[in-house]
Amino acid sequence: MTSTAPDTITMFGADWCRDCIRTKKQFDDLGIEYTYVNLVDEPAAADVAKEISGRTNIPVVVYPDATHHVEPSDDDVATKLRELSLI
């Protein structure tokens, strides 16, 4: 069973999801370390993502402060990363 680590960013997504691709690229371009949970490879993790977000939309991004975003915009992610002093 996949769980989120309290000191890292965890992103639940799928390689066919455009929003997931965009958010992964943003993390990669900014040099942000994160754990990527591919829901195609780990379908049971979709239940974890749904439990966190209450929705079935992806990506679900869980931050070290236990907050999360569902389908965040680039601005949403950047704002949160600044709040966490990661950028």
Secondary structure per residue as TSV (DSSP state, phi and psi in degrees):
chain	resnum	aa	ss	phi	psi
A	1	M	-	360.0	132.5
A	2	T	-	-82.5	136.0
A	3	S	-	-133.2	168.1
A	4	T	-	-98.0	141.5
A	5	A	-	-83.6	138.7
A	6	P	T	-69.6	-18.2
A	7	D	T	-109.0	15.6
A	8	T	S	-138.6	168.4
A	9	I	E	-90.6	134.1
A	10	T	E	-120.8	131.4
A	11	M	E	-120.3	123.6
A	12	F	E	-96.4	126.4
A	13	G	E	-163.3	-170.1
A	14	A	-	-145.2	147.0
A	15	D	T	-67.9	-17.0
A	16	W	T	-87.5	-5.8
A	17	C	-	-90.2	117.6
A	18	R	H	-61.6	-40.9
A	19	D	H	-64.7	-36.1
A	20	C	H	-65.9	-44.4
A	21	I	H	-60.0	-43.8
A	22	R	H	-64.6	-44.5
A	23	T	H	-68.8	-39.7
A	24	K	H	-60.0	-43.8
A	25	K	H	-61.9	-40.9
A	26	Q	H	-62.2	-47.8
A	27	F	H	-59.4	-46.4
A	28	D	H	-62.5	-45.2
A	29	D	H	-63.3	-32.4
A	30	L	H	-87.6	-6.1
A	31	G	T	71.9	28.2
A	32	I	-	-85.1	128.5
A	33	E	-	-79.3	138.1
A	34	Y	E	-156.1	160.1
A	35	T	E	-101.8	126.5
A	36	Y	E	-104.3	123.9
A	37	V	E	-107.4	108.5
A	38	N	E	-82.7	112.8
A	39	L	T	-70.7	-15.8
A	40	V	T	-72.5	-42.9
A	41	D	T	-76.9	-30.9
A	42	E	-	-127.0	72.5
A	43	P	T	-59.5	-29.0
A	44	A	T	-66.0	-23.4
A	45	A	H	-67.7	-17.7
A	46	A	H	-60.8	-33.5
A	47	D	H	-66.6	-37.2
A	48	V	H	-64.8	-46.4
A	49	A	H	-61.3	-41.2
A	50	K	H	-67.4	-37.5
A	51	E	H	-63.9	-38.6
A	52	I	H	-68.0	-47.8
A	53	S	H	-96.6	-21.2
A	54	G	S	76.7	8.0
A	55	R	S	-136.4	169.8
A	56	T	-	-105.7	3.7
A	57	N	-	-73.9	149.1
A	58	I	S	-131.5	158.2
A	59	P	-	-76.7	155.9
A	60	V	E	-111.3	120.6
A	61	V	E	-111.9	121.0
A	62	V	E	-107.9	128.0
A	63	Y	-	-98.6	163.3
A	64	P	T	-59.6	-22.2
A	65	D	T	-88.9	12.6
A	66	A	S	73.4	8.7
A	67	T	-	-86.7	167.6
A	68	H	E	-148.0	161.5
A	69	H	E	-122.7	147.7
A	70	V	E	-119.8	126.0
A	71	E	S	49.1	53.0
A	72	P	-	-73.0	151.1
A	73	S	-	-78.8	165.9
A	74	D	H	-58.2	-39.5
A	75	D	H	-64.9	-39.9
A	76	D	H	-58.7	-46.6
A	77	V	H	-65.1	-46.9
A	78	A	H	-61.1	-42.0
A	79	T	H	-60.7	-44.4
A	80	K	H	-67.3	-40.8
A	81	L	H	-64.0	-36.8
A	82	R	H	-66.6	-42.9
A	83	E	H	-58.0	-36.3
A	84	L	T	-87.8	3.4
A	85	S	T	58.6	36.4
A	86	L	-	-96.1	-16.2
A	87	I	-	-136.7	360.0
